[in-house]
Amino acid sequence: MKWSIPEKIIDRGREYVKEKRVIDIEQDIEKQVWNAEVLGDEIYHVVLDGTAREKDFCSCLYWDEHGFCEHTVAAELALKEQGKSRIITKTTSSLPIKKATSSITDMFTKGLLQEQQSKQTQEIVPLSIDFLIETIETNNYYSEQSILGIALKIGYTDVKNAKMYIIKNIGEFLQIYKKRAVYSVNKQHAFLLAKGAFADDVENLLKELAEIYQTNQLLGIKGFPVKGKIEKRYLALPIFHGKELIKSIDQTGRLHFKISGTTFQHLLFSDEKLPLSFVITQPKSAIFQLTIEDPTTIFLSYYHWVIIDQTIYSLTDQVEKIYTTLRQLLKRLEEPSIFYDSTQVSELFSRILPILKQIGHVQLDKTVKNQLAFFPLHAVFYFRKHAGMIKVRVDFYYGETLFSTNKRYTTKKVEDQEIIRDIQKENAIMDVFQQFGYAMKQTGFEKKLPAGEALYHFFARELPRFRKLGTVKVGEQLSKLFLKAENHQPLISVSETTNWLNVKFDISGIDEKEVDAVLTNLMKKRTFYTLESGEILSLKSEEFNHTSQVLTALRKKTASNKQTIQVPKNQGLIIEEILGKDKQAAFSTSFKQMVFYLTHPEKFAVQLPKGIKASLRHYQVEGFYWLKMLSHYQLGGILADEMGLGKTLQTITYLLSEKEEGKQKAPALIVAPASLIYNWIAEIKKFSPTTNVQIIFGNKDERIKLLANAEKQDILITSYASLRQDVEQYKEIKIDYLILDEAQMVKNSGTKTAKALRSLEISKKFALSGTPIENNLEELWSIFQLILPGLLPSKMIFRKMRANDIAKVIQPFILRRDKQTVLSDLPEKIESNLYSVLTEEQKTIYLAYLKQMQADIQKMDQATFKKNRLNILAGLTRLRQICCDPRLFIEDYTGGSSKVEQVKEILITAKKNNKRVLLFSQFKGMLSILEKEFQRLDLETFYLSGSTKPKERINMVNAFNDGQKDVFLISLKAGGTGLNLTGADTVILYDLWWNPAVEEQAASRAHRIGQKKVVEVWRMITEGTIEEKIDSLQHEKRALFQQVIQGNEEQLARLTEDDIRNILNIGM
């Protein structure tokens, strides 16, 4: 044990051993140390050096400061008590050391009970604390750089005339205070710093001081740059909350504030201005004296405090800097007075005194007041052009007195008084000239006359800056170089021609040959244009901004040497919206009429063709008007009526009207899915028997032969696949009209079919589709690229457009009505879900597949998921097939299918009630299984799949509508569009599809014009499976379609990664 350890520490160590606080002690022969756990106010870790060096360690704060403590002493004494030496050699046997406690339980119990036991055994004696605040010098020369130290005295409260003992080490005291232990001021006197020993206000202050000390220790704060070291009895008063701390101490009545031998009591803090006086007198003519009266007793710069009498004045950072500078200057003066002659008086009054007013009070002698004249400064700047230079004269006015950069203009109107000039502001103005590159000359400032962009900046930035400083006057030769935007407004006229809209631009006062260049600058977002004459035309005005918006909206560049932009007519509403309220815009009568009909197509009244053999409903007539209106203006659109509302009839009526009016000069081309081409010819012959129509179908040679006589026909009908193969032949034929039926077939703009259609030059193009958006908005973009190119921006820009903005652009070019709105006489459609439960064998197979998929996908990140997307979709299809019937892919499966049994019961009941049924499934194999099951029940069926030939398809449809057979089995993809099956009154969707629009199309085969009965739609769902998730997904994703097409809430589905992960949570 080191001889330097104080006896009181050794005594405490003995007490620890006696109280069995050395919980555990073990030797580490390799490291030659003893590891011990000692119970103080907490459990401390002690390491005793097993060599003669005795470099011990303890985790307590006391050891960290002193290098020894009672815990290390206790550990060593515990070793001695057991007859062990602390010196460990390599040959020392590793014998177990007797522990003070035998278990963790004992250690835990002793630790928790220690404080309670000490409370019960120790008597609390009231104690008092005196707080001493004294200065500590940090610099031999600058007393203001002193800091304040807090020292403490301790004594008994209840003892009369009790002596107060100085605390020699405040850090040690505060640590012991936190432990609520005994603090010894000397060998004779010790105080128990127990809880309750101090008054509440003192208790709070000690806690705060302990926190300050601990923070300083943790952050390694060593204090201020003092001479030597701060004595241990002091704790430096914190700068940032020293004011609050002193106030709190002062309230205890035990504050002793002593600075430089002066004692202060009951100090007051003030934020008022310092009681300094700056007196200006005039001892002799033309001489002014500044006398400084500073009653300051003490200045503490670190704290920004000035102490005068019993008041501490708190200074702001700015005031403290000024005051510090003032004191340093005063130290250099024998007397606190400074003299100024007449040439310096303006400097004194305009620059020095305003600064001094921030820290004290300025007093002017009456004589001085009479000698001075004060006026606000007003600057006038004269800019003129001369010999390729810009020259500037600056005049400074003070009342009627003028000081000019050109001395011959300087005048003085005030007699017997000195004008106080604002030197600071004058210098600031001079600095601005320097910033703008001017050189100072005898009569003012000058710089080379700038050109181009630099000249524009002179007028647009430089002169406005000087106008903020005073009055700016510009000579005529210089001012005429800048043409203000408000004096040269753009004029826009819009007129409609056969194929285009002409948007013409003029600019008042600008030569026509330069207008095109001005427009080019506008499109480049430039704010000016340099005319050939060198003049600058400003383009910064609300009118020019409007013009820029028009140019941006048109997305076209101006043609060389032209003032007219030709744009597609489909941009008409955009132009009207931007320029509608612009007073500078003029619209031709024909343009106004076009805008009116685009927004009110029902007002475009034309006669129905005489040859149409049908009575069109009111909404169909309006659809006919819409088609005729767009056709009249060489525009196209999408007829997006809900399935079953007669899009085919409206189109036939339109084409017949064009023929009867003599507008059709070449055949119309109808492109449809192969399964629908015979349906089209049947409808044309029914409603327009005088129309010459030809189907272009068969093998390649047969189609080419038929196309040889194409120009003799009114209408040509072909499939998408045939058109793609024959596109070169169609390019050789003049075609006036293009009708794309089920236009969602070309929803992908990158397909060969879409590219083939875009290559055809046809002036009037329309698309028919009940679902122009099946999965995403890009499908809509693809269709409009075919029928109305240029209406929508590039795909990259389109992807960033909001749905509402897209709806606004396409609104005139898309017509959508639903059955509920326009067919009040159409029987009701009742939709219901039918639920079933997997059989036990089905469930076993389903869960096995599901868990395997869940395990695989859970391991995938986004990139891996994308890479394996096709495999994942295949797995989802397997789960759906299990719900339908595992026989779809398991050959020897015999466990049955609850859904098959359920649908058999439904159909038996339906036949008894004379119901006619359409049954849809995505899986061709499922339809084959059901066909065999139904045969055993004597249910007669038609079966339509993708391989069914078009003519056979029509024959089956007609036979079913005539009452033949009980059930029509239809592949969802093959028969979901283009079929009129009003002979059915029941629709069964055997398995669900991700996209609700596809299911809606299927149901509309029966629920359409001509239906006389209520239509029931049954959606078959297996409980607790992926099918329930699909149903939920469809409900969540019905916003997109109606938001864009009709402007309300509905959306079609697209299967995203999030959707798939959500779907596969089921069954867990």
SVG drawing of the C-alpha trace seen along z (x, -y; Angstrom):
<svg xmlns="http://www.w3.org/2000/svg" viewBox="-88 -83 96 124">
<polyline fill="none" stroke="black" stroke-width="0.4" points="0.0,0.0 1.4,-3.4 2.6,-5.5 1.1,-8.7 -2.5,-7.5 -4.1,-9.6 -5.0,-7.9 -8.7,-8.8 -8.9,-6.9 -7.2,-3.8 -9.7,-4.1 -12.6,-4.0 -11.0,-1.0 -10.9,0.8 -14.6,0.0 -15.4,1.5 -13.6,4.8 -15.3,4.9 -18.7,4.4 -17.8,7.2 -18.2,4.8 -15.4,6.5 -17.9,8.8 -15.5,10.7 -11.8,10.9 -10.0,13.1 -6.5,13.4 -5.5,13.2 -2.0,14.9 -1.5,14.1 -2.1,10.4 -0.7,10.3 -3.6,8.5 -6.4,9.0 -9.9,8.2 -12.3,7.2 -15.9,5.9 -16.4,3.4 -19.8,2.2 -19.9,-1.5 -22.9,-3.7 -22.8,-1.5 -20.7,1.5 -17.2,0.5 -14.7,2.5 -11.2,2.6 -8.0,3.8 -5.0,4.3 -1.6,4.4 0.1,7.7 3.6,6.3 5.7,4.0 4.6,1.0 1.2,0.9 -0.5,-0.7 -4.1,-0.1 -7.4,-1.2 -11.0,-1.9 -14.1,-2.8 -15.1,-5.5 -14.8,-9.3 -12.6,-9.8 -9.9,-7.5 -10.1,-9.3 -9.1,-12.6 -6.7,-11.4 -5.2,-8.1 -6.3,-6.3 -9.6,-5.6 -11.1,-3.6 -12.2,-0.9 -8.6,0.0 -7.5,-0.1 -10.4,2.2 -9.5,4.7 -5.8,4.9 -6.8,5.1 -9.2,8.0 -6.3,9.9 -4.2,9.4 -7.0,10.5 -7.0,13.8 -3.3,14.2 -2.5,13.4 0.1,11.1 -0.9,8.7 2.4,9.6 1.6,12.3 4.4,14.4 4.1,16.8 4.5,19.6 1.8,18.4 -0.8,21.2 -4.2,20.3 -6.0,21.0 -9.5,19.9 -9.9,16.7 -12.5,16.6 -15.3,14.3 -17.1,12.0 -20.4,13.2 -21.1,16.5 -23.7,15.6 -25.1,12.9 -28.2,12.9 -26.2,11.7 -24.5,9.0 -27.9,7.8 -29.4,7.7 -26.5,5.8 -26.5,3.3 -30.2,2.5 -30.3,2.4 -27.2,0.4 -28.8,-3.0 -31.8,-2.1 -29.6,-0.7 -27.5,-3.9 -30.7,-6.0 -31.8,-4.0 -28.4,-4.2 -27.3,-7.7 -28.7,-10.8 -29.4,-13.8 -27.9,-17.1 -29.0,-20.4 -26.2,-22.1 -25.6,-25.6 -23.7,-26.6 -22.3,-30.1 -21.7,-30.9 -18.7,-33.0 -18.2,-34.5 -14.8,-36.1 -12.7,-37.2 -10.0,-35.0 -7.4,-36.8 -6.7,-35.4 -4.4,-38.2 -1.9,-40.5 -2.7,-43.4 -6.4,-43.2 -8.5,-43.0 -11.7,-42.9 -10.7,-39.5 -11.1,-38.1 -13.5,-35.3 -15.8,-34.6 -15.2,-31.6 -17.8,-30.0 -16.4,-28.8 -18.4,-27.3 -18.3,-27.3 -20.0,-24.7 -21.2,-24.6 -23.9,-23.5 -27.2,-25.4 -28.5,-24.8 -25.2,-25.6 -25.0,-29.2 -22.1,-31.2 -21.1,-28.0 -17.9,-28.4 -18.2,-28.1 -15.4,-26.0 -14.0,-26.7 -14.4,-23.8 -10.9,-23.3 -11.8,-21.0 -15.3,-21.9 -15.1,-19.0 -14.5,-16.4 -17.2,-17.9 -19.8,-17.8 -19.0,-14.2 -19.4,-13.2 -22.6,-15.3 -24.0,-13.2 -23.2,-10.0 -24.8,-11.5 -21.7,-10.5 -19.4,-12.1 -17.2,-15.0 -14.2,-15.9 -13.0,-19.4 -10.1,-18.5 -9.1,-15.7 -11.4,-17.0 -14.5,-18.0 -16.7,-16.0 -20.2,-16.6 -22.8,-14.0 -24.2,-15.4 -27.4,-13.5 -30.6,-14.2 -32.6,-16.7 -29.5,-18.2 -29.8,-21.3 -32.7,-23.7 -34.6,-23.2 -33.2,-26.3 -29.6,-25.3 -30.3,-21.7 -31.4,-22.8 -28.3,-25.0 -25.9,-22.2 -27.6,-19.9 -27.1,-22.5 -23.4,-23.0 -22.9,-19.2 -24.3,-19.0 -22.0,-21.9 -19.0,-20.1 -19.9,-16.7 -20.5,-18.3 -17.1,-20.0 -15.5,-16.7 -17.3,-14.7 -16.5,-17.3 -13.0,-17.8 -13.5,-21.4 -10.5,-22.8 -11.8,-26.3 -10.6,-29.6 -7.0,-30.7 -6.1,-31.7 -2.7,-32.4 -1.6,-28.9 -4.4,-26.7 -7.7,-27.6 -7.6,-26.7 -9.5,-23.5 -11.8,-25.4 -13.3,-27.3 -15.8,-26.2 -15.8,-28.6 -19.2,-30.5 -20.7,-29.4 -20.9,-32.2 -24.3,-31.4 -26.4,-31.0 -24.3,-32.7 -26.9,-35.5 -29.7,-33.1 -27.3,-31.2 -26.3,-34.4 -30.0,-35.4 -30.8,-32.1 -27.9,-32.2 -28.8,-35.8 -32.3,-34.7 -30.8,-32.4 -29.4,-35.4 -26.1,-33.7 -24.3,-35.2 -20.9,-37.0 -20.0,-38.7 -16.4,-40.0 -14.5,-41.5 -11.1,-43.2 -11.5,-43.7 -15.0,-45.2 -17.9,-43.3 -21.4,-43.5 -24.7,-42.4 -28.2,-42.1 -27.0,-42.7 -29.5,-43.9 -29.3,-42.9 -30.2,-45.5 -30.6,-45.4 -30.8,-49.2 -28.2,-51.3 -25.0,-52.0 -24.9,-55.2 -22.0,-56.5 -22.0,-60.1 -20.4,-61.5 -20.3,-65.3 -19.6,-67.5 -18.3,-71.0 -16.6,-73.7 -13.6,-75.1 -12.5,-77.3 -13.6,-78.2 -13.6,-75.3 -12.5,-72.9 -14.9,-70.3 -14.1,-68.3 -15.5,-64.8 -15.4,-64.1 -16.1,-60.5 -17.6,-60.1 -17.4,-56.4 -18.4,-55.6 -17.7,-51.9 -16.3,-50.0 -15.7,-46.6 -16.0,-45.2 -16.1,-41.4 -15.8,-40.9 -16.3,-37.1 -19.7,-37.6 -20.5,-40.8 -21.2,-42.4 -20.4,-46.0 -20.8,-46.5 -21.6,-50.0 -22.6,-50.5 -24.9,-47.5 -26.0,-46.9 -24.8,-44.5 -25.5,-45.7 -25.8,-42.9 -24.4,-43.9 -25.3,-42.5 -22.5,-41.1 -22.5,-44.3 -22.4,-46.7 -19.7,-44.6 -17.5,-44.9 -17.9,-48.7 -17.4,-49.0 -14.3,-46.9 -12.8,-48.9 -13.6,-52.2 -11.9,-51.0 -8.8,-50.0 -8.6,-53.4 -9.2,-55.2 -6.2,-53.4 -4.0,-55.2 -5.2,-58.7 -4.0,-60.7 -7.4,-62.5 -10.7,-61.0 -11.1,-63.7 -10.6,-63.8 -10.5,-66.9 -11.9,-67.3 -11.3,-70.2 -13.7,-71.5 -12.6,-69.0 -13.4,-66.1 -16.7,-67.3 -18.9,-65.4 -16.9,-62.2 -17.6,-62.8 -21.3,-63.5 -22.3,-61.1 -20.1,-58.1 -18.7,-58.2 -21.6,-59.5 -24.2,-57.0 -21.9,-54.3 -21.4,-55.8 -25.2,-56.2 -25.5,-52.4 -23.6,-52.2 -24.4,-55.5 -25.9,-59.0 -24.7,-61.8 -25.0,-65.4 -24.4,-68.4 -23.4,-71.8 -25.9,-74.6 -23.1,-76.4 -22.3,-73.3 -25.9,-72.9 -26.0,-76.5 -22.9,-75.8 -24.2,-72.7 -26.8,-72.1 -28.3,-68.6 -30.2,-67.6 -31.0,-64.1 -28.9,-63.1 -30.5,-62.9 -28.4,-61.6 -29.0,-62.4 -27.3,-60.4 -26.9,-61.8 -26.2,-59.0 -25.4,-60.0 -23.8,-58.5 -20.7,-60.2 -18.0,-59.1 -18.7,-55.4 -18.7,-55.8 -21.3,-56.0 -20.5,-59.0 -22.1,-59.7 -22.2,-62.8 -23.3,-62.3 -24.8,-65.2 -25.3,-65.0 -28.0,-67.3 -28.3,-68.3 -31.3,-70.7 -30.4,-73.3 -26.6,-72.7 -25.1,-70.6 -21.8,-68.7 -21.1,-67.3 -18.4,-65.0 -18.1,-67.9 -16.9,-70.7 -18.4,-73.5 -21.8,-72.3 -21.1,-72.4 -23.0,-75.2 -23.6,-76.2 -26.8,-77.8 -26.4,-77.8 -24.3,-80.6 -22.4,-80.5 -23.2,-76.8 -21.3,-73.6 -23.2,-71.1 -23.0,-67.6 -22.6,-65.2 -23.5,-61.5 -20.0,-60.3 -21.0,-56.6 -23.8,-56.7 -21.8,-58.7 -19.0,-56.1 -21.5,-53.3 -22.7,-54.9 -19.1,-55.2 -18.6,-51.5 -21.6,-50.6 -20.0,-52.4 -16.8,-50.4 -18.8,-47.2 -20.3,-47.9 -16.9,-48.6 -16.8,-52.4 -13.6,-54.4 -13.4,-57.6 -12.6,-60.7 -12.3,-64.4 -15.9,-65.1 -17.5,-61.8 -17.5,-58.2 -17.3,-56.5 -17.0,-53.1 -17.2,-51.8 -20.7,-51.6 -21.6,-47.9 -23.4,-46.0 -25.8,-43.0 -26.4,-41.2 -24.2,-43.6 -26.3,-46.6 -29.5,-44.8 -28.1,-44.3 -27.2,-48.0 -30.8,-48.9 -32.4,-45.9 -30.1,-45.6 -27.7,-48.5 -30.1,-51.4 -32.7,-49.9 -29.9,-49.5 -29.1,-53.2 -32.8,-54.1 -32.8,-52.6 -30.1,-55.0 -31.5,-58.2 -32.9,-59.8 -31.7,-58.5 -31.7,-60.7 -30.7,-59.1 -29.8,-61.2 -31.9,-60.8 -29.2,-59.2 -28.6,-56.6 -32.3,-55.9 -33.4,-55.3 -31.1,-52.2 -33.6,-50.4 -37.0,-49.6 -39.4,-48.9 -41.6,-45.8 -44.8,-47.8 -44.2,-50.0 -43.8,-47.1 -46.5,-44.6 -46.9,-41.3 -50.1,-40.9 -51.4,-37.3 -54.0,-36.4 -55.4,-32.9 -57.3,-31.7 -58.5,-28.3 -57.8,-26.8 -58.7,-23.4 -55.9,-21.5 -54.2,-23.8 -54.5,-26.5 -52.5,-29.6 -51.1,-31.5 -49.6,-34.8 -47.4,-37.0 -46.7,-40.7 -44.8,-43.1 -45.7,-46.8 -42.9,-49.1 -40.7,-46.2 -39.7,-45.4 -41.5,-42.3 -38.2,-40.7 -37.0,-40.7 -40.2,-39.3 -39.2,-35.7 -35.9,-36.2 -37.7,-37.8 -40.0,-34.7 -37.0,-32.4 -35.5,-34.3 -38.8,-34.0 -38.8,-30.3 -35.3,-30.1 -36.6,-31.9 -34.4,-34.9 -35.4,-38.2 -34.3,-40.6 -33.4,-40.7 -30.8,-42.8 -32.2,-44.5 -30.0,-44.9 -29.8,-48.6 -28.1,-47.7 -31.1,-48.6 -32.3,-46.3 -35.9,-45.1 -37.0,-44.0 -39.1,-40.8 -40.0,-41.1 -43.8,-41.7 -46.9,-39.8 -47.9,-39.9 -44.5,-38.5 -44.8,-35.9 -48.2,-34.9 -46.7,-34.7 -43.9,-32.4 -46.6,-30.1 -48.3,-29.8 -45.1,-28.9 -44.3,-26.3 -47.7,-24.8 -47.5,-24.5 -44.2,-22.7 -43.1,-24.0 -40.2,-26.1 -40.9,-29.2 -40.2,-28.8 -37.3,-30.8 -38.3,-34.3 -41.9,-33.7 -44.2,-35.2 -46.8,-32.4 -46.8,-29.1 -48.9,-26.3 -50.1,-23.9 -52.5,-20.9 -56.2,-21.8 -56.1,-19.5 -54.2,-22.2 -57.0,-24.7 -58.4,-24.4 -55.0,-24.8 -54.5,-28.1 -57.9,-29.3 -57.3,-28.5 -54.0,-30.4 -55.1,-33.4 -58.8,-33.5 -58.4,-36.4 -55.5,-38.0 -56.4,-41.5 -53.6,-41.3 -55.0,-38.2 -57.5,-38.2 -59.4,-35.1 -61.0,-34.6 -64.7,-33.7 -64.0,-30.2 -61.6,-29.6 -64.2,-30.7 -66.8,-28.4 -64.4,-25.5 -63.7,-26.0 -67.5,-26.2 -68.2,-22.9 -65.3,-21.1 -66.8,-22.0 -70.4,-21.6 -70.4,-18.7 -74.1,-18.1 -74.8,-21.5 -73.2,-20.4 -76.5,-19.4 -76.4,-17.6 -78.9,-15.4 -79.0,-11.7 -78.2,-9.8 -81.4,-8.8 -80.1,-5.3 -79.6,-4.2 -82.0,-1.4 -82.2,-1.9 -83.8,-4.2 -80.9,-5.8 -81.4,-6.5 -80.8,-10.1 -77.3,-9.4 -76.4,-7.6 -77.5,-10.7 -75.2,-12.8 -72.4,-10.3 -73.0,-10.7 -72.9,-14.5 -69.6,-14.1 -68.0,-12.0 -69.2,-14.4 -67.9,-17.4 -64.4,-16.0 -64.4,-14.8 -65.4,-18.3 -62.3,-19.7 -60.1,-16.9 -59.7,-15.6 -60.1,-12.2 -61.1,-10.7 -62.0,-7.7 -65.6,-6.5 -65.3,-4.9 -69.0,-4.0 -69.5,-1.2 -69.9,2.2 -73.4,2.8 -74.3,-0.8 -74.0,-0.5 -70.6,-1.9 -70.8,0.1 -74.2,-1.5 -72.9,-5.0 -69.9,-4.4 -71.9,-2.9 -74.2,-5.9 -71.2,-8.3 -69.6,-6.6 -72.9,-6.4 -73.4,-10.2 -70.0,-11.0 -70.9,-9.0 -74.3,-10.6 -72.9,-14.1 -70.3,-13.4 -67.3,-13.8 -66.1,-10.3 -63.7,-10.1 -62.0,-6.9 -62.9,-3.8 -63.0,-3.6 -60.8,-1.0 -62.2,0.8 -59.5,2.8 -60.9,5.3 -60.0,8.5 -60.3,11.4 -63.1,12.8 -65.3,9.7 -64.8,9.0 -67.9,11.0 -69.9,9.4 -69.0,6.0 -70.1,7.1 -73.4,8.5 -74.1,5.2 -73.3,3.1 -75.6,5.1 -78.3,4.9 -78.1,1.1 -76.6,-0.2 -77.5,2.2 -76.5,-0.2 -72.9,-0.3 -70.4,1.6 -68.3,3.6 -65.5,6.1 -63.7,8.3 -60.0,8.6 -59.4,12.0 -57.8,15.4 -54.2,16.2 -51.7,13.6 -52.5,14.1 -56.2,14.0 -56.0,10.8 -53.8,9.1 -56.3,10.1 -59.1,8.6 -57.2,5.4 -56.8,4.9 -60.5,3.9 -60.3,1.9 -61.0,-1.5 -64.4,-0.3 -65.6,0.4 -67.1,-2.0 -65.7,-0.1 -62.8,2.4 -62.7,4.7 -59.6,6.5 -58.0,7.9 -55.1,6.4 -52.9,9.4 -53.7,9.1 -53.1,5.4 -49.7,5.8 -48.7,8.3 -50.3,6.2 -49.3,2.7 -47.2,2.1 -50.2,2.8 -52.4,0.5 -49.9,-2.3 -50.6,-2.1 -54.3,-2.6 -55.9,-6.0 -58.0,-5.6 -60.1,-8.4 -61.2,-7.0 -59.6,-4.6 -61.8,-2.9 -59.9,-0.9 -62.4,1.5 -61.4,2.8 -58.6,0.3 -57.0,1.7 -55.5,4.2 -52.9,1.6 -52.3,0.4 -48.6,1.1 -47.1,-1.6 -44.0,0.5 -45.7,3.4 -45.4,4.1 -49.1,3.6 -49.1,0.2 -46.1,-0.9 -47.8,0.3 -51.0,-1.7 -48.9,-4.8 -47.3,-4.5 -50.6,-4.9 -51.5,-8.4 -55.2,-8.7 -56.8,-12.0 -59.8,-10.9 -59.2,-8.3 -61.3,-7.1 -60.9,-4.4 -63.7,-2.3 -63.0,-0.8 -65.0,-0.3 -61.7,0.0 -59.1,-2.3 -57.1,-1.9 -56.8,1.7 -53.6,1.5 -51.9,-1.9 -52.2,-5.4 -49.5,-4.7 -52.1,-2.5 -54.2,-5.6 -51.1,-7.5 -50.5,-4.7 -54.1,-4.9 -54.0,-8.7 -50.6,-8.5 -52.5,-6.6 -55.6,-8.6 -54.6,-12.1 -50.7,-12.4 -49.4,-15.5 -52.3,-15.9 -50.3,-14.4 -46.6,-15.2 -43.7,-12.6 -44.1,-9.5 -41.4,-10.7 -43.3,-14.0 -46.7,-12.2 -45.5,-9.8 -45.0,-12.8 -48.4,-14.4 -51.1,-14.2 -54.2,-12.2 -56.4,-15.3 -54.2,-17.2 -54.4,-14.3 -58.2,-14.3 -58.3,-18.0 -56.3,-17.6 -58.2,-14.7 -61.7,-15.6 -63.0,-16.9 -61.5,-13.9 -63.0,-11.1 -66.7,-10.3 -67.7,-8.0 -71.3,-7.1 -72.4,-4.2 -75.5,-2.1 -76.8,-3.2 -76.8,-6.9 -78.2,-6.6 -80.3,-3.4 -83.1,-3.9 -85.1,-1.0 -82.2,1.5 -83.1,4.2 -81.1,4.3 -77.7,6.1 -77.3,7.9 -73.8,8.8 -73.1,11.3 -70.2,13.3 -70.5,17.1 -68.1,18.5 -66.9,22.1 -64.3,23.8 -61.4,26.0 -61.7,29.7 -59.2,31.2 -57.0,32.5 -57.3,29.2 -56.3,27.4 -53.2,29.6 -52.0,29.0 -52.8,25.3 -50.9,24.7 -47.9,26.6 -47.6,24.4 -48.4,21.2 -45.8,21.7 -43.1,22.5 -43.8,19.3 -43.9,17.3 -40.5,18.6 -39.0,18.0 -40.3,14.4 -39.5,13.4 -35.8,13.8 -36.0,11.6 -35.0,8.0 -36.5,5.7 -34.0,6.6 -34.3,10.3 -38.1,10.0 -38.1,8.2 -35.8,10.8 -38.1,13.7 -41.4,11.9 -42.5,14.4 -41.8,17.4 -43.8,15.6 -46.7,15.0 -46.6,18.6 -46.8,19.6 -49.8,17.4 -51.5,19.0 -50.9,22.4 -52.6,21.2 -55.6,20.0 -55.7,23.3 -55.8,25.2 -58.8,23.2 -60.5,24.0 -59.6,27.7 -56.2,29.3 -56.8,31.6 -55.8,28.6 -52.1,29.7 -52.2,32.8 -53.2,35.7 -53.9,38.3 -55.7,35.9 -59.0,37.5 -59.6,35.2 -62.5,33.3 -63.1,29.5 -65.6,27.7 -66.0,25.0 -66.9,27.7 -69.5,29.2 -70.9,25.7 -71.2,24.7 -72.9,28.0 -75.6,27.3 -76.1,23.7 -76.6,24.9 -79.0,27.7 -81.1,25.1 -80.8,22.6 -82.1,25.1 -85.1,25.9 -85.8,22.1 -85.4,21.7 -82.2,19.6 -79.7,19.3 -76.1,19.2 -72.8,17.7 -69.8,19.3 -66.4,17.6 -63.0,19.0 -59.5,17.9 -58.4,21.5 -59.2,23.4 -58.6,26.7 -61.1,25.8 -63.8,25.3 -63.0,28.7 -63.3,30.3 -66.6,28.5 -67.9,29.5 -67.5,33.2 -69.0,32.7 -72.1,31.0 -72.6,33.7 -73.0,36.2 -75.8,33.9 -77.5,33.8 -76.6,30.0 -76.1,29.0 -73.2,26.6 -71.7,24.4 -67.9,23.9 -66.1,20.9 -62.3,20.5 -59.5,18.6 -59.3,21.3 -63.0,21.0 -63.3,19.7 -65.1,16.3 -67.9,17.7 -68.5,20.6 -68.4,18.1 -71.2,16.1 -73.3,19.2 -73.0,20.3 -73.9,16.8 -77.0,16.7 -78.0,20.2 -77.7,19.5 -79.7,16.3 -82.4,18.3 -82.7,20.5 -80.5,23.5 -78.6,25.3 -78.4,24.4 -74.8,23.1 -72.3,21.2 -68.8,21.9 -66.5,19.0 -62.8,18.4 -62.5,15.0 -59.9,13.6 -61.4,15.0 -65.1,14.1 -64.8,11.2 -65.4,8.6 -67.5,8.2 -70.2,10.7 -73.9,10.0 -75.4,12.7 -78.6,11.1 -80.2,14.6 -78.5,15.2 -79.7,13.8 -77.1,15.3 -73.3,14.8 -70.9,17.0 -67.3,15.8 -65.8,19.2 -62.3,17.7 -61.3,14.1 -59.0,12.0 -56.7,9.3 -58.3,6.6 -62.0,5.9 -62.4,4.3 -62.0,7.7 -64.7,9.1 -67.0,6.1 -66.6,6.8 -67.6,10.4 -70.7,9.5 -71.6,7.0 -72.0,9.7 -75.5,10.3 -76.2,6.9 -76.6,4.7 -79.1,3.2 -81.7,5.7 -81.7,7.5 -85.2,7.9 -84.5,9.7 -82.7,8.9 -79.1,10.2 -77.4,11.9 -73.6,12.0 -72.1,14.6 -68.4,14.3 -67.1,17.6 -64.6,17.1 -62.8,19.7 -62.6,18.6 -59.2,18.1 -57.3,18.2 -55.6,16.0 -59.1,15.4 -60.2,13.4 -57.1,11.2 -57.8,10.7 -61.3,9.6 -59.9,7.2 -57.3,5.9 -60.0,5.1 -61.9,3.0 -58.7,1.0 -57.7,0.3 -60.7,-1.4 -59.5,-5.0 -57.5,-5.3 -60.0,-4.6 -62.8,-6.9 -60.5,-9.6 -59.1,-10.1 -62.1,-9.1 -65.0,-10.3 -63.6,-12.2 -64.8,-10.2 -63.6,-7.3 -62.8,-3.9 -59.6,-2.2 -58.4,0.8 -55.9,3.2 -52.2,3.7 -50.4,6.4 -47.4,4.7 -44.7,6.1 -46.6,4.7 -49.8,6.4 -48.1,9.8 -46.5,9.6 -49.8,8.6 -51.6,11.4 -49.2,14.0 -49.8,13.0 -53.1,15.0 -53.1,18.4 -50.3,17.6"/>
</svg>
